[in-house]
Amino acid sequence: MNLARKRQKRARLKPKNARAAALLSLLDMESGRYPEEALNEYGDGLARRDRALANALVFGILRYRNSLDWILSRFLKKPEKPLDPVIRAVLRLGFFQLIHLDRVPASAAVNESVNLAREYGPPGSQNLVNGILRAVTRTENLPDPQEADLSPVKKLSLTESHPEWLVDRWVKQFGLEETSALLKANNQIPPLTLRINPTGKSRQELIATLKDHVDQIKPTTYSPEGVEVYGSTGSITQLPGYKEGFFTVQDEASQMIAYLVRPGNGEKVLDACAGLGGKALHLACLGSGAVWALDTDLNRLHQIRPEADRLGIGPLAVVQGDLLNCPFQPESFQAVLVDAPCSNLGIIRRRPDVKWLKSASDPERMAKLQLKLLEAASRLVSPRGRLVYSVCTITPEETQGCVNAFRLQNENFDLVSALNFLPSSAQPLVGTDGTLQTWPHKHRMDGFFAAVLIKS
């Protein structure tokens, strides 16, 4: 049975509890589905607590999959023999609960895993699951990669659960100690970060509105419009102020980008790779100009207008199109933002599935596309206008390397310091070369890069 038919068959199943929803979500993700999509489908109808548990199980396994699989292999008689995908996912669920979730009794983790194997796995597979997990509960000291005869990179890859190729790349770039700090930061559960709607409540007013509905809430360090929320909130749409449009969800690093593009009076601004429109919506809130959002994906564009209506944003035009085959006339905009597709290696803490989806060749491959997009966007910038390039990654090829390659071919664009555009609270994020760079382990936010280029 092919992957599409397997997904269709699973879609007809109604999970009875959080662990079943997590299992079906994990299986769907093996055929390329996003975690949030799968969890929304299989978690539909579950109680709030069960949905929270399903979410914690799925994202926990995505964070620690590498180390879980290594420990699991030590309990298999034939570790070289591939496991059935369902049983592998069931065992990952069991191991994660036993190792990382203190609040889940060991007996519950074992029994529920056996039930999942019985219901969804091959006949008789519950015996294998029961035997392995009970062996784990009887083991006082689990196998530790740090005590194995492995290279430092391999040990770090297993201990902090990242692909070995990525750990090797970062050790060469940053050294062992800083790479370890970066990997640990990637494995931390990030807060829910909100951005206030400037036309609604102030930041302090929003904090006062939400503080009795969340575990902890505080202002962001660098963005003057951000709020960090800690602990389970349930559905974001149920928080006070959501329906009134007082806030939207946006990571603190992402909030920095709109300041670099902020429309002046009467300026026309283009978000050339708009996606779901988070930055375009921020631009429409910040300035007094007109904002266009361009993207190839019509489904994503359809989600921008309802969000704009919720936030009370009027002057925002949504256009389907490809920047590389652009529907606009040359020099049509005073500012163009290229928030380019990238390897996404700066957002692993929020999207832990990214580290398992990428390969060593992706940064170089994406850098070639990014340079083409910058070239196309540069033709739309009017004289003395701004071209802003941003990516949610930290690889040299896709950050400084791409900007340097563009400038070699376009001497009429000058790199100017992001300090000229950012609020004072965000200025520590700017490097000596004038570009913006944020880091999970240094700034407790996603890893973003941005550069501002002025057309001379």
Contacts in CASP RR format, 6 or more apart in sequence:
PFRMAT RR
TARGET T0000
AUTHOR 0000-0000-0000
METHOD contacts of the structure
MODEL  1
MNLARKRQKRARLKPKNARAAALLSLLDMESGRYPEEALNEYGDGLARRD
RALANALVFGILRYRNSLDWILSRFLKKPEKPLDPVIRAVLRLGFFQLIH
LDRVPASAAVNESVNLAREYGPPGSQNLVNGILRAVTRTENLPDPQEADL
SPVKKLSLTESHPEWLVDRWVKQFGLEETSALLKANNQIPPLTLRINPTG
KSRQELIATLKDHVDQIKPTTYSPEGVEVYGSTGSITQLPGYKEGFFTVQ
DEASQMIAYLVRPGNGEKVLDACAGLGGKALHLACLGSGAVWALDTDLNR
LHQIRPEADRLGIGPLAVVQGDLLNCPFQPESFQAVLVDAPCSNLGIIRR
RPDVKWLKSASDPERMAKLQLKLLEAASRLVSPRGRLVYSVCTITPEETQ
GCVNAFRLQNENFDLVSALNFLPSSAQPLVGTDGTLQTWPHKHRMDGFFA
AVLIKS
1 9 0 8 1.000
3 30 0 8 1.000
3 31 0 8 1.000
4 31 0 8 1.000
6 27 0 8 1.000
6 31 0 8 1.000
7 28 0 8 1.000
7 31 0 8 1.000
7 33 0 8 1.000
10 24 0 8 1.000
10 27 0 8 1.000
10 28 0 8 1.000
11 41 0 8 1.000
13 24 0 8 1.000
15 21 0 8 1.000
15 23 0 8 1.000
15 24 0 8 1.000
15 42 0 8 1.000
15 43 0 8 1.000
15 46 0 8 1.000
17 46 0 8 1.000
17 50 0 8 1.000
17 112 0 8 1.000
18 46 0 8 1.000
18 49 0 8 1.000
18 50 0 8 1.000
18 51 0 8 1.000
18 52 0 8 1.000
18 53 0 8 1.000
18 54 0 8 1.000
18 57 0 8 1.000
19 53 0 8 1.000
19 54 0 8 1.000
19 57 0 8 1.000
19 93 0 8 1.000
19 112 0 8 1.000
19 113 0 8 1.000
19 116 0 8 1.000
20 42 0 8 1.000
20 116 0 8 1.000
20 119 0 8 1.000
20 120 0 8 1.000
21 39 0 8 1.000
21 42 0 8 1.000
21 43 0 8 1.000
21 46 0 8 1.000
21 50 0 8 1.000
21 51 0 8 1.000
21 54 0 8 1.000
22 42 0 8 1.000
22 53 0 8 1.000
22 54 0 8 1.000
22 57 0 8 1.000
22 58 0 8 1.000
22 61 0 8 1.000
22 93 0 8 1.000
23 86 0 8 1.000
23 89 0 8 1.000
23 90 0 8 1.000
23 93 0 8 1.000
23 116 0 8 1.000
23 120 0 8 1.000
24 38 0 8 1.000
24 42 0 8 1.000
24 120 0 8 1.000
25 35 0 8 1.000
25 38 0 8 1.000
25 39 0 8 1.000
25 41 0 8 1.000
25 42 0 8 1.000
25 43 0 8 1.000
25 54 0 8 1.000
25 58 0 8 1.000
26 38 0 8 1.000
26 58 0 8 1.000
26 61 0 8 1.000
26 89 0 8 1.000
26 92 0 8 1.000
26 93 0 8 1.000
27 85 0 8 1.000
27 86 0 8 1.000
27 89 0 8 1.000
28 38 0 8 1.000
28 41 0 8 1.000
28 42 0 8 1.000
29 35 0 8 1.000
29 38 0 8 1.000
29 58 0 8 1.000
29 353 0 8 1.000
30 85 0 8 1.000
32 357 0 8 1.000
34 353 0 8 1.000
35 58 0 8 1.000
35 59 0 8 1.000
35 62 0 8 1.000
35 351 0 8 1.000
35 353 0 8 1.000
38 58 0 8 1.000
39 51 0 8 1.000
39 54 0 8 1.000
39 55 0 8 1.000
39 58 0 8 1.000
42 54 0 8 1.000
43 50 0 8 1.000
43 51 0 8 1.000
43 54 0 8 1.000
46 54 0 8 1.000
48 234 0 8 1.000
48 235 0 8 1.000
51 234 0 8 1.000
52 232 0 8 1.000
52 234 0 8 1.000
56 101 0 8 1.000
57 93 0 8 1.000
57 96 0 8 1.000
57 97 0 8 1.000
59 189 0 8 1.000
59 352 0 8 1.000
60 96 0 8 1.000
60 100 0 8 1.000
60 352 0 8 1.000
61 68 0 8 1.000
61 92 0 8 1.000
61 93 0 8 1.000
61 96 0 8 1.000
62 352 0 8 1.000
62 353 0 8 1.000
62 356 0 8 1.000
63 161 0 8 1.000
63 186 0 8 1.000
63 187 0 8 1.000
63 352 0 8 1.000
64 96 0 8 1.000
64 99 0 8 1.000
64 100 0 8 1.000
64 161 0 8 1.000
64 187 0 8 1.000
65 92 0 8 1.000
65 161 0 8 1.000
65 356 0 8 1.000
66 157 0 8 1.000
66 158 0 8 1.000
66 161 0 8 1.000
66 162 0 8 1.000
66 163 0 8 1.000
67 145 0 8 1.000
67 158 0 8 1.000
67 159 0 8 1.000
67 160 0 8 1.000
67 161 0 8 1.000
68 92 0 8 1.000
68 95 0 8 1.000
68 96 0 8 1.000
68 99 0 8 1.000
68 161 0 8 1.000
69 92 0 8 1.000
70 143 0 8 1.000
70 145 0 8 1.000
70 158 0 8 1.000
71 95 0 8 1.000
71 99 0 8 1.000
71 142 0 8 1.000
71 143 0 8 1.000
72 91 0 8 1.000
72 92 0 8 1.000
72 95 0 8 1.000
72 132 0 8 1.000
73 79 0 8 1.000
74 143 0 8 1.000
75 132 0 8 1.000
75 135 0 8 1.000
75 136 0 8 1.000
76 83 0 8 1.000
76 132 0 8 1.000
83 91 0 8 1.000
84 121 0 8 1.000
84 122 0 8 1.000
84 125 0 8 1.000
86 117 0 8 1.000
86 120 0 8 1.000
86 121 0 8 1.000
86 122 0 8 1.000
86 125 0 8 1.000
87 117 0 8 1.000
87 121 0 8 1.000
87 122 0 8 1.000
87 125 0 8 1.000
87 128 0 8 1.000
87 129 0 8 1.000
90 113 0 8 1.000
90 116 0 8 1.000
90 117 0 8 1.000
90 120 0 8 1.000
90 121 0 8 1.000
90 125 0 8 1.000
90 129 0 8 1.000
91 113 0 8 1.000
91 129 0 8 1.000
91 132 0 8 1.000
91 133 0 8 1.000
93 113 0 8 1.000
93 116 0 8 1.000
94 109 0 8 1.000
94 110 0 8 1.000
94 113 0 8 1.000
94 133 0 8 1.000
95 133 0 8 1.000
95 136 0 8 1.000
97 104 0 8 1.000
97 108 0 8 1.000
97 109 0 8 1.000
97 113 0 8 1.000
98 104 0 8 1.000
98 106 0 8 1.000
98 109 0 8 1.000
98 110 0 8 1.000
98 133 0 8 1.000
98 136 0 8 1.000
98 137 0 8 1.000
99 142 0 8 1.000
101 109 0 8 1.000
106 137 0 8 1.000
109 133 0 8 1.000
110 130 0 8 1.000
110 133 0 8 1.000
110 134 0 8 1.000
110 137 0 8 1.000
113 129 0 8 1.000
113 133 0 8 1.000
114 126 0 8 1.000
114 129 0 8 1.000
114 130 0 8 1.000
114 133 0 8 1.000
115 126 0 8 1.000
116 129 0 8 1.000
117 124 0 8 1.000
117 125 0 8 1.000
117 126 0 8 1.000
117 128 0 8 1.000
117 129 0 8 1.000
117 130 0 8 1.000
118 124 0 8 1.000
118 125 0 8 1.000
118 126 0 8 1.000
136 142 0 8 1.000
145 154 0 8 1.000
145 155 0 8 1.000
145 158 0 8 1.000
145 159 0 8 1.000
146 155 0 8 1.000
146 159 0 8 1.000
148 155 0 8 1.000
150 158 0 8 1.000
152 171 0 8 1.000
152 176 0 8 1.000
153 164 0 8 1.000
153 167 0 8 1.000
153 168 0 8 1.000
153 171 0 8 1.000
154 164 0 8 1.000
156 162 0 8 1.000
156 167 0 8 1.000
156 171 0 8 1.000
156 176 0 8 1.000
156 179 0 8 1.000
156 180 0 8 1.000
156 183 0 8 1.000
157 163 0 8 1.000
157 164 0 8 1.000
157 167 0 8 1.000
160 167 0 8 1.000
160 180 0 8 1.000
160 183 0 8 1.000
160 184 0 8 1.000
160 186 0 8 1.000
160 187 0 8 1.000
161 183 0 8 1.000
161 187 0 8 1.000
162 183 0 8 1.000
162 186 0 8 1.000
162 348 0 8 1.000
162 355 0 8 1.000
163 355 0 8 1.000
163 356 0 8 1.000
163 358 0 8 1.000
165 359 0 8 1.000
165 360 0 8 1.000
166 345 0 8 1.000
166 355 0 8 1.000
166 358 0 8 1.000
166 360 0 8 1.000
167 179 0 8 1.000
167 183 0 8 1.000
169 360 0 8 1.000
169 395 0 8 1.000
170 179 0 8 1.000
170 182 0 8 1.000
170 183 0 8 1.000
171 179 0 8 1.000
173 179 0 8 1.000
173 396 0 8 1.000
174 182 0 8 1.000
178 441 0 8 1.000
181 441 0 8 1.000
182 439 0 8 1.000
182 440 0 8 1.000
182 441 0 8 1.000
184 441 0 8 1.000
185 349 0 8 1.000
185 439 0 8 1.000
185 440 0 8 1.000
185 441 0 8 1.000
185 444 0 8 1.000
186 348 0 8 1.000
186 349 0 8 1.000
186 352 0 8 1.000
186 355 0 8 1.000
186 440 0 8 1.000
187 349 0 8 1.000
187 352 0 8 1.000
188 349 0 8 1.000
188 440 0 8 1.000
189 349 0 8 1.000
190 251 0 8 1.000
190 349 0 8 1.000
190 350 0 8 1.000
190 446 0 8 1.000
191 228 0 8 1.000
191 229 0 8 1.000
191 230 0 8 1.000
191 231 0 8 1.000
192 228 0 8 1.000
192 229 0 8 1.000
192 230 0 8 1.000
192 231 0 8 1.000
192 233 0 8 1.000
192 236 0 8 1.000
192 249 0 8 1.000
193 220 0 8 1.000
193 226 0 8 1.000
193 227 0 8 1.000
193 228 0 8 1.000
193 229 0 8 1.000
193 249 0 8 1.000
193 250 0 8 1.000
193 251 0 8 1.000
193 252 0 8 1.000
193 255 0 8 1.000
193 445 0 8 1.000
194 206 0 8 1.000
194 226 0 8 1.000
194 227 0 8 1.000
194 228 0 8 1.000
194 229 0 8 1.000
194 247 0 8 1.000
194 248 0 8 1.000
194 249 0 8 1.000
194 250 0 8 1.000
195 223 0 8 1.000
195 225 0 8 1.000
195 226 0 8 1.000
195 227 0 8 1.000
195 247 0 8 1.000
195 248 0 8 1.000
195 249 0 8 1.000
195 250 0 8 1.000
195 255 0 8 1.000
195 282 0 8 1.000
196 202 0 8 1.000
196 203 0 8 1.000
196 206 0 8 1.000
196 225 0 8 1.000
196 226 0 8 1.000
196 227 0 8 1.000
196 246 0 8 1.000
196 247 0 8 1.000
197 245 0 8 1.000
197 246 0 8 1.000
197 247 0 8 1.000
197 248 0 8 1.000
197 285 0 8 1.000
197 311 0 8 1.000
197 312 0 8 1.000
198 225 0 8 1.000
198 285 0 8 1.000
198 286 0 8 1.000
199 285 0 8 1.000
199 311 0 8 1.000
199 312 0 8 1.000
200 244 0 8 1.000
200 245 0 8 1.000
200 246 0 8 1.000
201 209 0 8 1.000
201 241 0 8 1.000
201 246 0 8 1.000
203 219 0 8 1.000
203 224 0 8 1.000
203 225 0 8 1.000
203 226 0 8 1.000
203 227 0 8 1.000
204 219 0 8 1.000
206 227 0 8 1.000
206 241 0 8 1.000
206 246 0 8 1.000
206 247 0 8 1.000
207 217 0 8 1.000
207 218 0 8 1.000
207 219 0 8 1.000
207 227 0 8 1.000
209 240 0 8 1.000
209 241 0 8 1.000
209 246 0 8 1.000
210 217 0 8 1.000
210 227 0 8 1.000
210 229 0 8 1.000
210 239 0 8 1.000
210 240 0 8 1.000
211 217 0 8 1.000
213 233 0 8 1.000
213 239 0 8 1.000
213 240 0 8 1.000
214 229 0 8 1.000
214 230 0 8 1.000
214 231 0 8 1.000
214 233 0 8 1.000
214 239 0 8 1.000
215 230 0 8 1.000
215 231 0 8 1.000
215 232 0 8 1.000
216 229 0 8 1.000
216 230 0 8 1.000
216 231 0 8 1.000
217 227 0 8 1.000
217 228 0 8 1.000
217 229 0 8 1.000
217 230 0 8 1.000
218 227 0 8 1.000
218 228 0 8 1.000
219 226 0 8 1.000
219 227 0 8 1.000
219 228 0 8 1.000
220 226 0 8 1.000
220 227 0 8 1.000
220 228 0 8 1.000
220 252 0 8 1.000
220 255 0 8 1.000
221 252 0 8 1.000
221 425 0 8 1.000
221 443 0 8 1.000
221 444 0 8 1.000
222 252 0 8 1.000
222 256 0 8 1.000
222 425 0 8 1.000
222 426 0 8 1.000
222 428 0 8 1.000
222 429 0 8 1.000
222 443 0 8 1.000
222 445 0 8 1.000
223 252 0 8 1.000
223 255 0 8 1.000
223 256 0 8 1.000
223 423 0 8 1.000
223 425 0 8 1.000
223 426 0 8 1.000
224 423 0 8 1.000
224 425 0 8 1.000
225 255 0 8 1.000
226 252 0 8 1.000
226 255 0 8 1.000
227 247 0 8 1.000
228 252 0 8 1.000
233 239 0 8 1.000
236 242 0 8 1.000
236 249 0 8 1.000
237 243 0 8 1.000
241 247 0 8 1.000
243 310 0 8 1.000
245 310 0 8 1.000
245 311 0 8 1.000
245 312 0 8 1.000
248 278 0 8 1.000
248 281 0 8 1.000
248 307 0 8 1.000
248 311 0 8 1.000
250 278 0 8 1.000
250 282 0 8 1.000
251 347 0 8 1.000
251 350 0 8 1.000
251 445 0 8 1.000
251 446 0 8 1.000
252 438 0 8 1.000
252 443 0 8 1.000
252 445 0 8 1.000
252 446 0 8 1.000
253 392 0 8 1.000
253 438 0 8 1.000
253 443 0 8 1.000
253 445 0 8 1.000
253 446 0 8 1.000
253 447 0 8 1.000
253 448 0 8 1.000
254 278 0 8 1.000
254 279 0 8 1.000
254 392 0 8 1.000
254 446 0 8 1.000
254 448 0 8 1.000
255 282 0 8 1.000
256 422 0 8 1.000
256 426 0 8 1.000
256 429 0 8 1.000
256 436 0 8 1.000
256 438 0 8 1.000
256 448 0 8 1.000
256 450 0 8 1.000
257 279 0 8 1.000
257 282 0 8 1.000
257 337 0 8 1.000
257 339 0 8 1.000
257 388 0 8 1.000
257 390 0 8 1.000
257 448 0 8 1.000
257 450 0 8 1.000
258 279 0 8 1.000
258 282 0 8 1.000
258 283 0 8 1.000
258 285 0 8 1.000
258 286 0 8 1.000
259 286 0 8 1.000
259 421 0 8 1.000
259 422 0 8 1.000
259 423 0 8 1.000
259 426 0 8 1.000
260 337 0 8 1.000
260 386 0 8 1.000
260 388 0 8 1.000
260 390 0 8 1.000
260 418 0 8 1.000
260 421 0 8 1.000
260 422 0 8 1.000
260 436 0 8 1.000
260 450 0 8 1.000
260 452 0 8 1.000
261 269 0 8 1.000
261 271 0 8 1.000
261 279 0 8 1.000
261 283 0 8 1.000
261 335 0 8 1.000
261 337 0 8 1.000
261 386 0 8 1.000
261 388 0 8 1.000
262 283 0 8 1.000
262 286 0 8 1.000
262 287 0 8 1.000
262 421 0 8 1.000
263 269 0 8 1.000
263 283 0 8 1.000
263 286 0 8 1.000
263 287 0 8 1.000
263 288 0 8 1.000
263 289 0 8 1.000
263 290 0 8 1.000
263 291 0 8 1.000
263 334 0 8 1.000
263 335 0 8 1.000
264 287 0 8 1.000
264 288 0 8 1.000
264 289 0 8 1.000
264 334 0 8 1.000
265 288 0 8 1.000
265 289 0 8 1.000
266 288 0 8 1.000
266 289 0 8 1.000
266 290 0 8 1.000
267 289 0 8 1.000
267 290 0 8 1.000
267 333 0 8 1.000
267 334 0 8 1.000
267 335 0 8 1.000
268 289 0 8 1.000
268 290 0 8 1.000
268 292 0 8 1.000
268 332 0 8 1.000
268 333 0 8 1.000
268 334 0 8 1.000
268 335 0 8 1.000
269 283 0 8 1.000
269 289 0 8 1.000
269 290 0 8 1.000
269 291 0 8 1.000
269 292 0 8 1.000
269 333 0 8 1.000
269 334 0 8 1.000
269 335 0 8 1.000
269 336 0 8 1.000
269 337 0 8 1.000
270 291 0 8 1.000
270 292 0 8 1.000
270 294 0 8 1.000
270 328 0 8 1.000
270 332 0 8 1.000
270 333 0 8 1.000
270 335 0 8 1.000
270 336 0 8 1.000
270 337 0 8 1.000
270 377 0 8 1.000
270 380 0 8 1.000
271 277 0 8 1.000
271 279 0 8 1.000
271 280 0 8 1.000
271 283 0 8 1.000
271 291 0 8 1.000
271 292 0 8 1.000
271 293 0 8 1.000
271 294 0 8 1.000
271 337 0 8 1.000
271 339 0 8 1.000
272 294 0 8 1.000
272 323 0 8 1.000
272 336 0 8 1.000
272 337 0 8 1.000
272 338 0 8 1.000
272 339 0 8 1.000
272 373 0 8 1.000
272 376 0 8 1.000
272 377 0 8 1.000
272 380 0 8 1.000
273 294 0 8 1.000
273 295 0 8 1.000
273 323 0 8 1.000
273 337 0 8 1.000
273 338 0 8 1.000
273 339 0 8 1.000
273 340 0 8 1.000
273 341 0 8 1.000
273 373 0 8 1.000
274 280 0 8 1.000
274 293 0 8 1.000
274 294 0 8 1.000
274 295 0 8 1.000
274 300 0 8 1.000
274 301 0 8 1.000
274 304 0 8 1.000
274 318 0 8 1.000
274 339 0 8 1.000
275 293 0 8 1.000
275 295 0 8 1.000
275 297 0 8 1.000
275 300 0 8 1.000
275 301 0 8 1.000
276 300 0 8 1.000
276 303 0 8 1.000
276 304 0 8 1.000
276 307 0 8 1.000
277 293 0 8 1.000
277 295 0 8 1.000
277 300 0 8 1.000
277 303 0 8 1.000
277 304 0 8 1.000
277 307 0 8 1.000
278 307 0 8 1.000
279 337 0 8 1.000
279 339 0 8 1.000
280 291 0 8 1.000
280 292 0 8 1.000
280 293 0 8 1.000
280 304 0 8 1.000
280 316 0 8 1.000
281 304 0 8 1.000
281 307 0 8 1.000
281 308 0 8 1.000
281 311 0 8 1.000
281 313 0 8 1.000
281 316 0 8 1.000
283 291 0 8 1.000
283 337 0 8 1.000
284 291 0 8 1.000
284 308 0 8 1.000
284 313 0 8 1.000
284 314 0 8 1.000
284 315 0 8 1.000
284 316 0 8 1.000
285 311 0 8 1.000
285 313 0 8 1.000
289 315 0 8 1.000
290 315 0 8 1.000
290 317 0 8 1.000
291 315 0 8 1.000
291 316 0 8 1.000
291 317 0 8 1.000
292 316 0 8 1.000
292 317 0 8 1.000
292 318 0 8 1.000
292 319 0 8 1.000
292 328 0 8 1.000
292 333 0 8 1.000
293 301 0 8 1.000
293 304 0 8 1.000
293 316 0 8 1.000
293 317 0 8 1.000
293 318 0 8 1.000
293 319 0 8 1.000
294 319 0 8 1.000
294 320 0 8 1.000
294 321 0 8 1.000
294 323 0 8 1.000
294 327 0 8 1.000
295 301 0 8 1.000
295 320 0 8 1.000
295 321 0 8 1.000
296 320 0 8 1.000
296 321 0 8 1.000
296 322 0 8 1.000
298 320 0 8 1.000
301 318 0 8 1.000
301 319 0 8 1.000
301 320 0 8 1.000
304 316 0 8 1.000
304 318 0 8 1.000
305 318 0 8 1.000
308 314 0 8 1.000
308 316 0 8 1.000
319 327 0 8 1.000
321 327 0 8 1.000
323 338 0 8 1.000
323 373 0 8 1.000
323 376 0 8 1.000
323 377 0 8 1.000
324 372 0 8 1.000
324 373 0 8 1.000
324 376 0 8 1.000
326 376 0 8 1.000
326 379 0 8 1.000
326 380 0 8 1.000
328 380 0 8 1.000
330 379 0 8 1.000
330 380 0 8 1.000
331 379 0 8 1.000
331 380 0 8 1.000
331 381 0 8 1.000
331 382 0 8 1.000
331 383 0 8 1.000
332 380 0 8 1.000
332 382 0 8 1.000
333 380 0 8 1.000
333 381 0 8 1.000
333 382 0 8 1.000
333 385 0 8 1.000
334 381 0 8 1.000
334 382 0 8 1.000
334 385 0 8 1.000
334 386 0 8 1.000
335 381 0 8 1.000
335 385 0 8 1.000
335 386 0 8 1.000
335 387 0 8 1.000
335 388 0 8 1.000
336 377 0 8 1.000
336 378 0 8 1.000
336 380 0 8 1.000
336 381 0 8 1.000
336 386 0 8 1.000
336 387 0 8 1.000
336 388 0 8 1.000
337 388 0 8 1.000
337 390 0 8 1.000
338 370 0 8 1.000
338 373 0 8 1.000
338 374 0 8 1.000
338 377 0 8 1.000
338 387 0 8 1.000
338 388 0 8 1.000
338 389 0 8 1.000
338 390 0 8 1.000
339 390 0 8 1.000
339 391 0 8 1.000
340 366 0 8 1.000
340 369 0 8 1.000
340 370 0 8 1.000
340 373 0 8 1.000
340 374 0 8 1.000
340 389 0 8 1.000
340 390 0 8 1.000
340 391 0 8 1.000
340 398 0 8 1.000
341 366 0 8 1.000
341 369 0 8 1.000
341 370 0 8 1.000
341 373 0 8 1.000
342 366 0 8 1.000
342 370 0 8 1.000
342 391 0 8 1.000
342 392 0 8 1.000
342 393 0 8 1.000
342 398 0 8 1.000
343 358 0 8 1.000
343 362 0 8 1.000
343 363 0 8 1.000
343 366 0 8 1.000
343 393 0 8 1.000
343 395 0 8 1.000
343 398 0 8 1.000
344 351 0 8 1.000
344 354 0 8 1.000
344 358 0 8 1.000
344 392 0 8 1.000
344 393 0 8 1.000
345 354 0 8 1.000
345 355 0 8 1.000
345 358 0 8 1.000
345 363 0 8 1.000
345 393 0 8 1.000
345 394 0 8 1.000
345 395 0 8 1.000
346 392 0 8 1.000
346 393 0 8 1.000
346 394 0 8 1.000
346 440 0 8 1.000
346 446 0 8 1.000
346 447 0 8 1.000
346 448 0 8 1.000
347 354 0 8 1.000
347 392 0 8 1.000
347 446 0 8 1.000
347 447 0 8 1.000
348 354 0 8 1.000
348 355 0 8 1.000
348 440 0 8 1.000
349 440 0 8 1.000
349 446 0 8 1.000
350 446 0 8 1.000
363 393 0 8 1.000
363 395 0 8 1.000
363 397 0 8 1.000
363 398 0 8 1.000
364 397 0 8 1.000
366 393 0 8 1.000
366 397 0 8 1.000
366 398 0 8 1.000
367 395 0 8 1.000
367 397 0 8 1.000
367 398 0 8 1.000
367 401 0 8 1.000
367 402 0 8 1.000
367 405 0 8 1.000
370 389 0 8 1.000
370 391 0 8 1.000
370 398 0 8 1.000
370 402 0 8 1.000
371 402 0 8 1.000
371 405 0 8 1.000
371 406 0 8 1.000
374 387 0 8 1.000
374 389 0 8 1.000
374 402 0 8 1.000
374 406 0 8 1.000
375 406 0 8 1.000
375 409 0 8 1.000
375 410 0 8 1.000
377 387 0 8 1.000
378 387 0 8 1.000
378 406 0 8 1.000
378 410 0 8 1.000
378 413 0 8 1.000
378 453 0 8 1.000
378 455 0 8 1.000
381 387 0 8 1.000
381 455 0 8 1.000
382 455 0 8 1.000
383 455 0 8 1.000
383 456 0 8 1.000
384 454 0 8 1.000
384 455 0 8 1.000
384 456 0 8 1.000
385 454 0 8 1.000
385 455 0 8 1.000
386 452 0 8 1.000
386 453 0 8 1.000
386 454 0 8 1.000
386 455 0 8 1.000
387 413 0 8 1.000
387 452 0 8 1.000
387 453 0 8 1.000
387 454 0 8 1.000
387 455 0 8 1.000
388 450 0 8 1.000
388 451 0 8 1.000
388 452 0 8 1.000
388 453 0 8 1.000
389 402 0 8 1.000
389 403 0 8 1.000
389 406 0 8 1.000
389 450 0 8 1.000
389 451 0 8 1.000
389 453 0 8 1.000
390 436 0 8 1.000
390 448 0 8 1.000
390 449 0 8 1.000
390 450 0 8 1.000
390 451 0 8 1.000
391 398 0 8 1.000
391 399 0 8 1.000
391 402 0 8 1.000
391 448 0 8 1.000
391 449 0 8 1.000
391 450 0 8 1.000
392 446 0 8 1.000
392 447 0 8 1.000
392 448 0 8 1.000
393 399 0 8 1.000
393 447 0 8 1.000
393 449 0 8 1.000
394 437 0 8 1.000
394 439 0 8 1.000
394 447 0 8 1.000
394 449 0 8 1.000
398 449 0 8 1.000
399 435 0 8 1.000
399 437 0 8 1.000
399 449 0 8 1.000
400 433 0 8 1.000
400 435 0 8 1.000
400 449 0 8 1.000
403 415 0 8 1.000
403 435 0 8 1.000
403 451 0 8 1.000
403 453 0 8 1.000
406 413 0 8 1.000
406 453 0 8 1.000
407 413 0 8 1.000
407 415 0 8 1.000
407 453 0 8 1.000
412 455 0 8 1.000
412 456 0 8 1.000
413 453 0 8 1.000
413 454 0 8 1.000
413 455 0 8 1.000
413 456 0 8 1.000
414 453 0 8 1.000
414 454 0 8 1.000
414 456 0 8 1.000
415 433 0 8 1.000
415 434 0 8 1.000
415 435 0 8 1.000
415 451 0 8 1.000
415 452 0 8 1.000
415 453 0 8 1.000
416 434 0 8 1.000
416 452 0 8 1.000
416 453 0 8 1.000
416 454 0 8 1.000
417 430 0 8 1.000
417 434 0 8 1.000
417 452 0 8 1.000
418 429 0 8 1.000
418 430 0 8 1.000
418 434 0 8 1.000
418 435 0 8 1.000
418 436 0 8 1.000
418 450 0 8 1.000
418 451 0 8 1.000
418 452 0 8 1.000
419 427 0 8 1.000
419 430 0 8 1.000
419 434 0 8 1.000
420 452 0 8 1.000
421 452 0 8 1.000
422 429 0 8 1.000
422 430 0 8 1.000
422 436 0 8 1.000
429 436 0 8 1.000
429 437 0 8 1.000
429 438 0 8 1.000
429 443 0 8 1.000
430 436 0 8 1.000
430 437 0 8 1.000
431 437 0 8 1.000
434 451 0 8 1.000
435 449 0 8 1.000
435 450 0 8 1.000
435 451 0 8 1.000
436 448 0 8 1.000
436 449 0 8 1.000
436 450 0 8 1.000
436 451 0 8 1.000
437 447 0 8 1.000
437 448 0 8 1.000
437 449 0 8 1.000
438 445 0 8 1.000
438 446 0 8 1.000
438 447 0 8 1.000
438 448 0 8 1.000
438 449 0 8 1.000
439 445 0 8 1.000
439 447 0 8 1.000
440 446 0 8 1.000
440 447 0 8 1.000
END
